[in-house]
């Protein structure tokens, strides 16, 4: 049987996925952790839904998108390509409040919450979606931590994170999952992740179910796993360069 372009892409993705999983496992063991403690979120922004479908064939179920419109279209297309496959969609990019109402119809989680106003917009949108039968569960939320407090990069400054987590925790239609971070330029990843680990511990102390620490990407996932990451977000190392 003649190999198709889809077969070739599936082989590429399978090889890349095996390499990423090996990196995560090695990093976890080096840190004295169980590799099963670290999940993998495939960041599929700008990549076609066909790639997402192939990744579900390879056993992945969690996918990250930056933009609401692209994510909504891709989620719908995946449902057509792989009927019955249970994929979880995360919004990992900065989110405008006016996108909340449409986002809650397809996204399972927002990993980039960084302001009280965004929390309130998501709570209101999730409440309406649940009442309308557009979703069946509360919207999971991660508070994004900004280690350097750069307003242009997104994320809440370290000292504002606990109060923001409390605000999410007080919402009836949101579920506080934990915290997320992106290591900033100019700060060693290990230093950044060490800071966020301490923040995550404070959040967990107040909200015992908020156990997620989403940290680490293609270039720094080993450092993130060493400092307690429970979810690495991988795009380039998995899907290639855009």
Secondary structure, DSSP 8 states (H G I E B T S, - for coil): ----HHHHHHHHHHHHHHHHHHHHHHHHHHTT--GGG-EEEEE-TTS-HHHHHHHHHTT--EEEES-HHHHHHHHHHHHHHSTT---EEEE-S---GGGHHHHTTT-SEEEEE--HHHHHHHHHHHHHHHHTTS-SS-EEEEEEEESS--TTT--EEHHHHHHHHHHHHT-SSEEEEEEEE---TTS-HHHHHHHHHHHHHHHHHH-TT--EEE---TTTHHHHHHTT-SEEEESHHHH---
